[in-house]
Amino acid sequence: MKTDDEVPETELDYDEILRRGGANLGDEDFALLKCPSCPRIYLMEYEVDTLYMNPDDLAERIPVSSYPRSFNCTACGARFPETEAWLGPKAPKEMKVTWHQLAQSSWRWVTRLTRG
């Protein structure tokens, strides 16, 4: 693993996410993304398009299922892409979270490798 590699969703610790209150509607699918303009990281449950805002309180979440989506970063106010992918291979490189970025964030608990 190189620190500039993207964190694959297969590395997310679902047991820990659910233990911390991340359950949504069942059959959750989680992935990380970041603001395209600043280092702010978010967790997304993309089965029902829910964005988790606070790594210390997973009850702080908002739905982002409308299309086009409308969301401004809570840290810098930048607008997220409204009609482009936020996750996966079609997401802008600026929205992908690297191992280094995750390890430096409050979301580091979300993988066994960065939890320490």
Backbone atoms as SQL, in Angstrom:
CREATE TABLE atoms (id INTEGER PRIMARY KEY, chain TEXT, resi INTEGER, resn TEXT, atom TEXT, x REAL, y REAL, z REAL);
INSERT INTO atoms VALUES
  (1, 'A', 1, 'MET', 'N', 0.844, -1.186, 0.000),
  (2, 'A', 1, 'MET', 'CA', 0.000, 0.000, 0.000),
  (3, 'A', 1, 'MET', 'C', 0.882, 1.240, 0.000),
  (4, 'A', 2, 'LYS', 'N', 0.644, 2.132, -0.960),
  (5, 'A', 2, 'LYS', 'CA', 1.312, 3.423, -0.989),
  (6, 'A', 2, 'LYS', 'C', 0.367, 4.458, -0.388),
  (7, 'A', 3, 'THR', 'N', 0.917, 5.432, 0.303),
  (8, 'A', 3, 'THR', 'CA', 0.077, 6.422, 0.987),
  (9, 'A', 3, 'THR', 'C', -0.715, 7.286, 0.025),
  (10, 'A', 4, 'ASP', 'N', -0.296, 7.367, -1.255),
  (11, 'A', 4, 'ASP', 'CA', -1.042, 8.171, -2.212),
  (12, 'A', 4, 'ASP', 'C', -2.064, 7.346, -2.998),
  (13, 'A', 5, 'ASP', 'N', -2.186, 6.059, -2.676),
  (14, 'A', 5, 'ASP', 'CA', -3.217, 5.214, -3.282),
  (15, 'A', 5, 'ASP', 'C', -4.575, 5.536, -2.684),
  (16, 'A', 6, 'GLU', 'N', -5.606, 5.385, -3.499),
  (17, 'A', 6, 'GLU', 'CA', -6.978, 5.579, -3.040),
  (18, 'A', 6, 'GLU', 'C', -7.362, 4.465, -2.059),
  (19, 'A', 7, 'VAL', 'N', -8.110, 4.811, -1.027),
  (20, 'A', 7, 'VAL', 'CA', -8.604, 3.825, -0.068),
  (21, 'A', 7, 'VAL', 'C', -9.773, 3.083, -0.720),
  (22, 'A', 8, 'PRO', 'N', -9.629, 1.773, -0.968),
  (23, 'A', 8, 'PRO', 'CA', -10.743, 1.036, -1.575),
  (24, 'A', 8, 'PRO', 'C', -11.842, 0.780, -0.546),
  (25, 'A', 9, 'GLU', 'N', -13.069, 0.774, -1.015),
  (26, 'A', 9, 'GLU', 'CA', -14.180, 0.572, -0.078),
  (27, 'A', 9, 'GLU', 'C', -14.120, -0.797, 0.583),
  (28, 'A', 10, 'THR', 'N', -13.422, -1.754, -0.008),
  (29, 'A', 10, 'THR', 'CA', -13.285, -3.082, 0.600),
  (30, 'A', 10, 'THR', 'C', -12.476, -3.028, 1.902),
  (31, 'A', 11, 'GLU', 'N', -11.737, -1.956, 2.129),
  (32, 'A', 11, 'GLU', 'CA', -10.949, -1.819, 3.357),
  (33, 'A', 11, 'GLU', 'C', -11.741, -1.193, 4.509),
  (34, 'A', 12, 'LEU', 'N', -12.939, -0.689, 4.243),
  (35, 'A', 12, 'LEU', 'CA', -13.734, -0.072, 5.305),
  (36, 'A', 12, 'LEU', 'C', -14.229, -1.142, 6.265),
  (37, 'A', 13, 'ASP', 'N', -14.158, -0.831, 7.533),
  (38, 'A', 13, 'ASP', 'CA', -14.551, -1.761, 8.591),
  (39, 'A', 13, 'ASP', 'C', -16.039, -1.581, 8.900),
  (40, 'A', 14, 'TYR', 'N', -16.868, -2.338, 8.199),
  (41, 'A', 14, 'TYR', 'CA', -18.319, -2.223, 8.350),
  (42, 'A', 14, 'TYR', 'C', -18.760, -2.491, 9.787),
  (43, 'A', 15, 'ASP', 'N', -18.141, -3.459, 10.449),
  (44, 'A', 15, 'ASP', 'CA', -18.516, -3.748, 11.837),
  (45, 'A', 15, 'ASP', 'C', -18.330, -2.519, 12.710),
  (46, 'A', 16, 'GLU', 'N', -17.219, -1.826, 12.524),
  (47, 'A', 16, 'GLU', 'CA', -16.954, -0.625, 13.326),
  (48, 'A', 16, 'GLU', 'C', -17.895, 0.514, 12.949),
  (49, 'A', 17, 'ILE', 'N', -18.158, 0.670, 11.672),
  (50, 'A', 17, 'ILE', 'CA', -19.094, 1.717, 11.229),
  (51, 'A', 17, 'ILE', 'C', -20.474, 1.471, 11.846),
  (52, 'A', 18, 'LEU', 'N', -20.950, 0.243, 11.773),
  (53, 'A', 18, 'LEU', 'CA', -22.266, -0.083, 12.331),
  (54, 'A', 18, 'LEU', 'C', -22.266, 0.027, 13.849),
  (55, 'A', 19, 'ARG', 'N', -21.179, -0.372, 14.498),
  (56, 'A', 19, 'ARG', 'CA', -21.079, -0.255, 15.956),
  (57, 'A', 19, 'ARG', 'C', -21.183, 1.201, 16.401),
  (58, 'A', 20, 'ARG', 'N', -20.671, 2.096, 15.596),
  (59, 'A', 20, 'ARG', 'CA', -20.682, 3.523, 15.921),
  (60, 'A', 20, 'ARG', 'C', -21.977, 4.215, 15.495),
  (61, 'A', 21, 'GLY', 'N', -22.942, 3.452, 15.008),
  (62, 'A', 21, 'GLY', 'CA', -24.240, 4.036, 14.675),
  (63, 'A', 21, 'GLY', 'C', -24.471, 4.313, 13.207),
  (64, 'A', 22, 'GLY', 'N', -23.706, 3.692, 12.331),
  (65, 'A', 22, 'GLY', 'CA', -23.816, 3.965, 10.909),
  (66, 'A', 22, 'GLY', 'C', -24.906, 3.211, 10.173),
  (67, 'A', 23, 'ALA', 'N', -25.681, 2.373, 10.896),
  (68, 'A', 23, 'ALA', 'CA', -26.751, 1.633, 10.217),
  (69, 'A', 23, 'ALA', 'C', -27.719, 2.611, 9.564),
  (70, 'A', 24, 'ASN', 'N', -28.185, 2.249, 8.387),
  (71, 'A', 24, 'ASN', 'CA', -29.095, 3.117, 7.663),
  (72, 'A', 24, 'ASN', 'C', -30.408, 2.377, 7.455),
  (73, 'A', 25, 'LEU', 'N', -30.567, 1.715, 6.322),
  (74, 'A', 25, 'LEU', 'CA', -31.800, 0.964, 6.071),
  (75, 'A', 25, 'LEU', 'C', -31.538, -0.519, 5.847),
  (76, 'A', 26, 'GLY', 'N', -30.362, -0.988, 6.211),
  (77, 'A', 26, 'GLY', 'CA', -29.982, -2.368, 5.945),
  (78, 'A', 26, 'GLY', 'C', -29.305, -2.465, 4.592),
  (79, 'A', 27, 'ASP', 'N', -28.507, -3.497, 4.399),
  (80, 'A', 27, 'ASP', 'CA', -27.773, -3.699, 3.154),
  (81, 'A', 27, 'ASP', 'C', -26.907, -2.487, 2.800),
  (82, 'A', 28, 'GLU', 'N', -26.211, -1.943, 3.806),
  (83, 'A', 28, 'GLU', 'CA', -25.397, -0.750, 3.612),
  (84, 'A', 28, 'GLU', 'C', -24.194, -1.010, 2.699),
  (85, 'A', 29, 'ASP', 'N', -23.844, -0.017, 1.924),
  (86, 'A', 29, 'ASP', 'CA', -22.654, -0.003, 1.091),
  (87, 'A', 29, 'ASP', 'C', -21.952, 1.330, 1.340),
  (88, 'A', 30, 'PHE', 'N', -20.770, 1.280, 1.948),
  (89, 'A', 30, 'PHE', 'CA', -20.063, 2.489, 2.340),
  (90, 'A', 30, 'PHE', 'C', -18.871, 2.773, 1.439),
  (91, 'A', 31, 'ALA', 'N', -18.544, 4.040, 1.313),
  (92, 'A', 31, 'ALA', 'CA', -17.343, 4.484, 0.605),
  (93, 'A', 31, 'ALA', 'C', -16.948, 5.852, 1.161),
  (94, 'A', 32, 'LEU', 'N', -15.689, 6.175, 0.983),
  (95, 'A', 32, 'LEU', 'CA', -15.185, 7.486, 1.398),
  (96, 'A', 32, 'LEU', 'C', -15.108, 8.417, 0.196),
  (97, 'A', 33, 'LEU', 'N', -15.286, 9.688, 0.450),
  (98, 'A', 33, 'LEU', 'CA', -15.073, 10.710, -0.561),
  (99, 'A', 33, 'LEU', 'C', -14.622, 11.975, 0.141),
  (100, 'A', 34, 'LYS', 'N', -14.083, 12.902, -0.621),
  (101, 'A', 34, 'LYS', 'CA', -13.673, 14.162, -0.015),
  (102, 'A', 34, 'LYS', 'C', -14.133, 15.321, -0.873),
  (103, 'A', 35, 'CYS', 'N', -14.144, 16.460, -0.251),
  (104, 'A', 35, 'CYS', 'CA', -14.478, 17.685, -0.962),
  (105, 'A', 35, 'CYS', 'C', -13.485, 17.866, -2.115),
  (106, 'A', 36, 'PRO', 'N', -13.956, 18.267, -3.281),
  (107, 'A', 36, 'PRO', 'CA', -13.038, 18.473, -4.392),
  (108, 'A', 36, 'PRO', 'C', -12.150, 19.718, -4.230),
  (109, 'A', 37, 'SER', 'N', -12.455, 20.546, -3.220),
  (110, 'A', 37, 'SER', 'CA', -11.710, 21.795, -3.051),
  (111, 'A', 37, 'SER', 'C', -10.879, 21.886, -1.777),
  (112, 'A', 38, 'CYS', 'N', -11.138, 21.001, -0.812),
  (113, 'A', 38, 'CYS', 'CA', -10.400, 21.048, 0.455),
  (114, 'A', 38, 'CYS', 'C', -10.226, 19.626, 0.990),
  (115, 'A', 39, 'PRO', 'N', -9.505, 19.444, 2.084),
  (116, 'A', 39, 'PRO', 'CA', -9.241, 18.086, 2.584),
  (117, 'A', 39, 'PRO', 'C', -10.389, 17.414, 3.358),
  (118, 'A', 40, 'ARG', 'N', -11.555, 18.042, 3.482),
  (119, 'A', 40, 'ARG', 'CA', -12.658, 17.494, 4.288),
  (120, 'A', 40, 'ARG', 'C', -13.141, 16.171, 3.714),
  (121, 'A', 41, 'ILE', 'N', -13.132, 15.126, 4.552),
  (122, 'A', 41, 'ILE', 'CA', -13.552, 13.773, 4.160),
  (123, 'A', 41, 'ILE', 'C', -14.953, 13.502, 4.695),
  (124, 'A', 42, 'TYR', 'N', -15.712, 12.744, 3.914),
  (125, 'A', 42, 'TYR', 'CA', -17.058, 12.309, 4.301),
  (126, 'A', 42, 'TYR', 'C', -17.160, 10.797, 4.066),
  (127, 'A', 43, 'LEU', 'N', -18.057, 10.172, 4.801),
  (128, 'A', 43, 'LEU', 'CA', -18.414, 8.780, 4.572),
  (129, 'A', 43, 'LEU', 'C', -19.774, 8.784, 3.886),
  (130, 'A', 44, 'MET', 'N', -19.925, 7.972, 2.857),
  (131, 'A', 44, 'MET', 'CA', -21.208, 7.895, 2.166),
  (132, 'A', 44, 'MET', 'C', -21.723, 6.470, 2.186),
  (133, 'A', 45, 'GLU', 'N', -22.991, 6.339, 2.471),
  (134, 'A', 45, 'GLU', 'CA', -23.679, 5.057, 2.331),
  (135, 'A', 45, 'GLU', 'C', -24.444, 5.200, 1.025),
  (136, 'A', 46, 'TYR', 'N', -23.967, 4.529, -0.022),
  (137, 'A', 46, 'TYR', 'CA', -24.499, 4.809, -1.352),
  (138, 'A', 46, 'TYR', 'C', -25.658, 3.921, -1.769),
  (139, 'A', 47, 'GLU', 'N', -26.085, 3.020, -0.922),
  (140, 'A', 47, 'GLU', 'CA', -27.292, 2.244, -1.242),
  (141, 'A', 47, 'GLU', 'C', -28.515, 3.170, -1.256),
  (142, 'A', 48, 'VAL', 'N', -28.568, 4.108, -0.304),
  (143, 'A', 48, 'VAL', 'CA', -29.672, 5.085, -0.255),
  (144, 'A', 48, 'VAL', 'C', -29.144, 6.526, -0.245),
  (145, 'A', 49, 'ASP', 'N', -27.900, 6.723, -0.689),
  (146, 'A', 49, 'ASP', 'CA', -27.301, 8.056, -0.828),
  (147, 'A', 49, 'ASP', 'C', -27.420, 8.910, 0.440),
  (148, 'A', 50, 'THR', 'N', -26.727, 8.455, 1.454),
  (149, 'A', 50, 'THR', 'CA', -26.670, 9.184, 2.720),
  (150, 'A', 50, 'THR', 'C', -25.232, 9.600, 2.970),
  (151, 'A', 51, 'LEU', 'N', -25.044, 10.873, 3.303),
  (152, 'A', 51, 'LEU', 'CA', -23.717, 11.413, 3.578),
  (153, 'A', 51, 'LEU', 'C', -23.570, 11.611, 5.084),
  (154, 'A', 52, 'TYR', 'N', -22.549, 10.976, 5.664),
  (155, 'A', 52, 'TYR', 'CA', -22.256, 11.098, 7.090),
  (156, 'A', 52, 'TYR', 'C', -21.315, 12.283, 7.259),
  (157, 'A', 53, 'MET', 'N', -21.730, 13.235, 8.074),
  (158, 'A', 53, 'MET', 'CA', -21.037, 14.503, 8.178),
  (159, 'A', 53, 'MET', 'C', -19.933, 14.537, 9.235),
  (160, 'A', 54, 'ASN', 'N', -20.101, 13.751, 10.308),
  (161, 'A', 54, 'ASN', 'CA', -19.236, 13.881, 11.477),
  (162, 'A', 54, 'ASN', 'C', -18.665, 12.517, 11.861),
  (163, 'A', 55, 'PRO', 'N', -17.348, 12.354, 11.823),
  (164, 'A', 55, 'PRO', 'CA', -16.766, 11.049, 12.167),
  (165, 'A', 55, 'PRO', 'C', -16.957, 10.661, 13.635),
  (166, 'A', 56, 'ASP', 'N', -17.274, 11.628, 14.469),
  (167, 'A', 56, 'ASP', 'CA', -17.480, 11.349, 15.886),
  (168, 'A', 56, 'ASP', 'C', -18.941, 11.127, 16.241),
  (169, 'A', 57, 'ASP', 'N', -19.845, 11.368, 15.297),
  (170, 'A', 57, 'ASP', 'CA', -21.276, 11.195, 15.549),
  (171, 'A', 57, 'ASP', 'C', -21.970, 10.846, 14.231),
  (172, 'A', 58, 'LEU', 'N', -22.130, 9.557, 13.976),
  (173, 'A', 58, 'LEU', 'CA', -22.712, 9.114, 12.707),
  (174, 'A', 58, 'LEU', 'C', -24.205, 9.390, 12.612),
  (175, 'A', 59, 'ALA', 'N', -24.803, 9.912, 13.672),
  (176, 'A', 59, 'ALA', 'CA', -26.199, 10.345, 13.590),
  (177, 'A', 59, 'ALA', 'C', -26.306, 11.637, 12.770),
  (178, 'A', 60, 'GLU', 'N', -25.209, 12.349, 12.615),
  (179, 'A', 60, 'GLU', 'CA', -25.187, 13.556, 11.794),
  (180, 'A', 60, 'GLU', 'C', -25.010, 13.144, 10.341),
  (181, 'A', 61, 'ARG', 'N', -26.134, 13.036, 9.653),
  (182, 'A', 61, 'ARG', 'CA', -26.141, 12.578, 8.262),
  (183, 'A', 61, 'ARG', 'C', -27.232, 13.282, 7.499),
  (184, 'A', 62, 'ILE', 'N', -27.043, 13.355, 6.201),
  (185, 'A', 62, 'ILE', 'CA', -28.053, 13.978, 5.355),
  (186, 'A', 62, 'ILE', 'C', -28.272, 13.127, 4.108),
  (187, 'A', 63, 'PRO', 'N', -29.491, 13.141, 3.578),
  (188, 'A', 63, 'PRO', 'CA', -29.733, 12.439, 2.317),
  (189, 'A', 63, 'PRO', 'C', -29.224, 13.290, 1.156),
  (190, 'A', 64, 'VAL', 'N', -28.631, 12.645, 0.172),
  (191, 'A', 64, 'VAL', 'CA', -28.172, 13.349, -1.032),
  (192, 'A', 64, 'VAL', 'C', -28.666, 12.589, -2.266),
  (193, 'A', 65, 'SER', 'N', -29.904, 12.158, -2.209),
  (194, 'A', 65, 'SER', 'CA', -30.442, 11.312, -3.273),
  (195, 'A', 65, 'SER', 'C', -31.113, 12.094, -4.389),
  (196, 'A', 66, 'SER', 'N', -31.409, 13.376, -4.174),
  (197, 'A', 66, 'SER', 'CA', -32.049, 14.137, -5.244),
  (198, 'A', 66, 'SER', 'C', -31.077, 14.271, -6.418),
  (199, 'A', 67, 'TYR', 'N', -31.610, 14.431, -7.610),
  (200, 'A', 67, 'TYR', 'CA', -30.763, 14.569, -8.790),
  (201, 'A', 67, 'TYR', 'C', -31.292, 15.716, -9.631),
  (202, 'A', 68, 'PRO', 'N', -30.535, 16.710, -9.953),
  (203, 'A', 68, 'PRO', 'CA', -29.129, 16.781, -9.579),
  (204, 'A', 68, 'PRO', 'C', -28.950, 17.016, -8.085),
  (205, 'A', 69, 'ARG', 'N', -27.850, 16.484, -7.581),
  (206, 'A', 69, 'ARG', 'CA', -27.544, 16.623, -6.160),
  (207, 'A', 69, 'ARG', 'C', -27.175, 18.062, -5.863),
  (208, 'A', 70, 'SER', 'N', -27.405, 18.443, -4.614),
  (209, 'A', 70, 'SER', 'CA', -27.049, 19.782, -4.182),
  (210, 'A', 70, 'SER', 'C', -26.384, 19.680, -2.822),
  (211, 'A', 71, 'PHE', 'N', -25.063, 19.934, -2.771),
  (212, 'A', 71, 'PHE', 'CA', -24.349, 19.872, -1.495),
  (213, 'A', 71, 'PHE', 'C', -23.143, 20.794, -1.534),
  (214, 'A', 72, 'ASN', 'N', -22.995, 21.558, -0.453),
  (215, 'A', 72, 'ASN', 'CA', -21.828, 22.410, -0.269),
  (216, 'A', 72, 'ASN', 'C', -21.021, 21.866, 0.897),
  (217, 'A', 73, 'CYS', 'N', -19.714, 21.802, 0.740),
  (218, 'A', 73, 'CYS', 'CA', -18.820, 21.305, 1.783),
  (219, 'A', 73, 'CYS', 'C', -19.035, 22.083, 3.082),
  (220, 'A', 74, 'THR', 'N', -19.091, 21.360, 4.182),
  (221, 'A', 74, 'THR', 'CA', -19.289, 22.008, 5.477),
  (222, 'A', 74, 'THR', 'C', -18.030, 22.703, 5.971),
  (223, 'A', 75, 'ALA', 'N', -16.882, 22.400, 5.372),
  (224, 'A', 75, 'ALA', 'CA', -15.634, 23.041, 5.803),
  (225, 'A', 75, 'ALA', 'C', -15.328, 24.300, 4.998),
  (226, 'A', 76, 'CYS', 'N', -15.420, 24.212, 3.666),
  (227, 'A', 76, 'CYS', 'CA', -15.005, 25.346, 2.839),
  (228, 'A', 76, 'CYS', 'C', -16.141, 25.984, 2.046),
  (229, 'A', 77, 'GLY', 'N', -17.298, 25.328, 2.005),
  (230, 'A', 77, 'GLY', 'CA', -18.438, 25.872, 1.282),
  (231, 'A', 77, 'GLY', 'C', -18.459, 25.569, -0.203),
  (232, 'A', 78, 'ALA', 'N', -17.434, 24.874, -0.717),
  (233, 'A', 78, 'ALA', 'CA', -17.389, 24.560, -2.150),
  (234, 'A', 78, 'ALA', 'C', -18.551, 23.656, -2.544),
  (235, 'A', 79, 'ARG', 'N', -19.060, 23.883, -3.733),
  (236, 'A', 79, 'ARG', 'CA', -20.162, 23.090, -4.272),
  (237, 'A', 79, 'ARG', 'C', -19.630, 21.773, -4.820),
  (238, 'A', 80, 'PHE', 'N', -20.257, 20.663, -4.429),
  (239, 'A', 80, 'PHE', 'CA', -19.914, 19.365, -4.999),
  (240, 'A', 80, 'PHE', 'C', -20.513, 19.284, -6.407),
  (241, 'A', 81, 'PRO', 'N', -19.930, 18.448, -7.275),
  (242, 'A', 81, 'PRO', 'CA', -20.501, 18.298, -8.624),
  (243, 'A', 81, 'PRO', 'C', -21.968, 17.878, -8.539),
  (244, 'A', 82, 'GLU', 'N', -22.794, 18.508, -9.334),
  (245, 'A', 82, 'GLU', 'CA', -24.232, 18.245, -9.259),
  (246, 'A', 82, 'GLU', 'C', -24.667, 17.070, -10.111),
  (247, 'A', 83, 'THR', 'N', -23.976, 16.803, -11.202),
  (248, 'A', 83, 'THR', 'CA', -24.412, 15.730, -12.092),
  (249, 'A', 83, 'THR', 'C', -23.321, 14.702, -12.362),
  (250, 'A', 84, 'GLU', 'N', -22.163, 14.863, -11.761),
  (251, 'A', 84, 'GLU', 'CA', -21.071, 13.902, -11.937),
  (252, 'A', 84, 'GLU', 'C', -21.043, 12.917, -10.777),
  (253, 'A', 85, 'ALA', 'N', -20.365, 11.803, -10.992),
  (254, 'A', 85, 'ALA', 'CA', -20.191, 10.803, -9.940),
  (255, 'A', 85, 'ALA', 'C', -19.336, 11.377, -8.810),
  (256, 'A', 86, 'TRP', 'N', -19.661, 11.030, -7.591),
  (257, 'A', 86, 'TRP', 'CA', -18.859, 11.407, -6.419),
  (258, 'A', 86, 'TRP', 'C', -17.964, 10.245, -5.995),
  (259, 'A', 87, 'LEU', 'N', -18.360, 9.028, -6.374),
  (260, 'A', 87, 'LEU', 'CA', -17.657, 7.804, -5.968),
  (261, 'A', 87, 'LEU', 'C', -17.313, 6.969, -7.191),
  (262, 'A', 88, 'GLY', 'N', -16.395, 6.045, -6.978),
  (263, 'A', 88, 'GLY', 'CA', -16.093, 5.067, -8.015),
  (264, 'A', 88, 'GLY', 'C', -15.155, 5.588, -9.087),
  (265, 'A', 89, 'PRO', 'N', -14.986, 4.804, -10.150),
  (266, 'A', 89, 'PRO', 'CA', -13.999, 5.130, -11.177),
  (267, 'A', 89, 'PRO', 'C', -14.297, 6.419, -11.950),
  (268, 'A', 90, 'LYS', 'N', -15.556, 6.850, -11.995),
  (269, 'A', 90, 'LYS', 'CA', -15.906, 8.070, -12.726),
  (270, 'A', 90, 'LYS', 'C', -15.831, 9.329, -11.865),
  (271, 'A', 91, 'ALA', 'N', -15.555, 9.175, -10.583),
  (272, 'A', 91, 'ALA', 'CA', -15.451, 10.330, -9.690),
  (273, 'A', 91, 'ALA', 'C', -14.190, 11.123, -10.007),
  (274, 'A', 92, 'PRO', 'N', -14.255, 12.439, -9.841),
  (275, 'A', 92, 'PRO', 'CA', -13.043, 13.239, -10.052),
  (276, 'A', 92, 'PRO', 'C', -11.939, 12.812, -9.085),
  (277, 'A', 93, 'LYS', 'N', -10.711, 12.850, -9.554),
  (278, 'A', 93, 'LYS', 'CA', -9.562, 12.471, -8.731),
  (279, 'A', 93, 'LYS', 'C', -9.537, 13.274, -7.427),
  (280, 'A', 94, 'GLU', 'N', -9.953, 14.534, -7.499),
  (281, 'A', 94, 'GLU', 'CA', -9.952, 15.408, -6.314),
  (282, 'A', 94, 'GLU', 'C', -10.904, 14.924, -5.217),
  (283, 'A', 95, 'MET', 'N', -11.840, 14.043, -5.543),
  (284, 'A', 95, 'MET', 'CA', -12.808, 13.563, -4.558),
  (285, 'A', 95, 'MET', 'C', -12.432, 12.203, -3.983),
  (286, 'A', 96, 'LYS', 'N', -11.326, 11.627, -4.458),
  (287, 'A', 96, 'LYS', 'CA', -10.890, 10.324, -3.964),
  (288, 'A', 96, 'LYS', 'C', -10.008, 10.513, -2.736),
  (289, 'A', 97, 'VAL', 'N', -10.189, 9.655, -1.746),
  (290, 'A', 97, 'VAL', 'CA', -9.450, 9.747, -0.481),
  (291, 'A', 97, 'VAL', 'C', -8.254, 8.806, -0.531),
  (292, 'A', 98, 'THR', 'N', -7.076, 9.342, -0.250),
  (293, 'A', 98, 'THR', 'CA', -5.867, 8.519, -0.217),
  (294, 'A', 98, 'THR', 'C', -5.638, 8.008, 1.210),
  (295, 'A', 99, 'TRP', 'N', -4.782, 6.998, 1.314),
  (296, 'A', 99, 'TRP', 'CA', -4.442, 6.450, 2.632),
  (297, 'A', 99, 'TRP', 'C', -3.836, 7.531, 3.525),
  (298, 'A', 100, 'HIS', 'N', -2.991, 8.370, 2.966),
  (299, 'A', 100, 'HIS', 'CA', -2.367, 9.438, 3.752),
  (300, 'A', 100, 'HIS', 'C', -3.421, 10.423, 4.268),
  (301, 'A', 101, 'GLN', 'N', -4.334, 10.829, 3.397),
  (302, 'A', 101, 'GLN', 'CA', -5.390, 11.758, 3.808),
  (303, 'A', 101, 'GLN', 'C', -6.249, 11.147, 4.908),
  (304, 'A', 102, 'LEU', 'N', -6.603, 9.874, 4.748),
  (305, 'A', 102, 'LEU', 'CA', -7.420, 9.212, 5.761),
  (306, 'A', 102, 'LEU', 'C', -6.682, 9.126, 7.089),
  (307, 'A', 103, 'ALA', 'N', -5.420, 8.752, 7.060),
  (308, 'A', 103, 'ALA', 'CA', -4.634, 8.615, 8.291),
  (309, 'A', 103, 'ALA', 'C', -4.504, 9.939, 9.034),
  (310, 'A', 104, 'GLN', 'N', -4.581, 11.060, 8.313),
  (311, 'A', 104, 'GLN', 'CA', -4.456, 12.379, 8.926),
  (312, 'A', 104, 'GLN', 'C', -5.801, 12.949, 9.383),
  (313, 'A', 105, 'SER', 'N', -6.884, 12.228, 9.138),
  (314, 'A', 105, 'SER', 'CA', -8.221, 12.752, 9.424),
  (315, 'A', 105, 'SER', 'C', -8.850, 12.090, 10.653),
  (316, 'A', 106, 'SER', 'N', -9.939, 12.654, 11.084),
  (317, 'A', 106, 'SER', 'CA', -10.716, 12.074, 12.194),
  (318, 'A', 106, 'SER', 'C', -11.468, 10.818, 11.777),
  (319, 'A', 107, 'TRP', 'N', -11.509, 10.531, 10.484),
  (320, 'A', 107, 'TRP', 'CA', -12.141, 9.308, 9.983),
  (321, 'A', 107, 'TRP', 'C', -11.194, 8.119, 10.021),
  (322, 'A', 108, 'ARG', 'N', -9.983, 8.263, 10.529),
  (323, 'A', 108, 'ARG', 'CA', -8.985, 7.186, 10.478),
  (324, 'A', 108, 'ARG', 'C', -9.473, 5.889, 11.124),
  (325, 'A', 109, 'TRP', 'N', -10.439, 5.967, 12.017),
  (326, 'A', 109, 'TRP', 'CA', -10.973, 4.768, 12.669),
  (327, 'A', 109, 'TRP', 'C', -11.714, 3.844, 11.695),
  (328, 'A', 110, 'VAL', 'N', -12.054, 4.332, 10.499),
  (329, 'A', 110, 'VAL', 'CA', -12.922, 3.591, 9.581),
  (330, 'A', 110, 'VAL', 'C', -12.237, 2.384, 8.910),
  (331, 'A', 111, 'THR', 'N', -10.903, 2.290, 8.990),
  (332, 'A', 111, 'THR', 'CA', -10.208, 1.092, 8.505),
  (333, 'A', 111, 'THR', 'C', -9.283, 0.561, 9.602),
  (334, 'A', 112, 'ARG', 'N', -9.047, -0.720, 9.570),
  (335, 'A', 112, 'ARG', 'CA', -8.130, -1.324, 10.553),
  (336, 'A', 112, 'ARG', 'C', -6.710, -0.786, 10.370),
  (337, 'A', 113, 'LEU', 'N', -6.310, -0.547, 9.132),
  (338, 'A', 113, 'LEU', 'CA', -4.954, -0.090, 8.848),
  (339, 'A', 113, 'LEU', 'C', -4.659, 1.308, 9.390),
  (340, 'A', 114, 'THR', 'N', -5.636, 2.179, 9.369),
  (341, 'A', 114, 'THR', 'CA', -5.407, 3.562, 9.820),
  (342, 'A', 114, 'THR', 'C', -5.837, 3.806, 11.264),
  (343, 'A', 115, 'ARG', 'N', -6.543, 2.840, 11.830),
  (344, 'A', 115, 'ARG', 'CA', -7.032, 3.004, 13.212),
  (345, 'A', 115, 'ARG', 'C', -5.876, 3.017, 14.199),
  (346, 'A', 116, 'GLY', 'N', -4.790, 2.315, 13.885),
  (347, 'A', 116, 'GLY', 'CA', -3.594, 2.335, 14.742),
  (348, 'A', 116, 'GLY', 'C', -3.725, 1.460, 15.908);
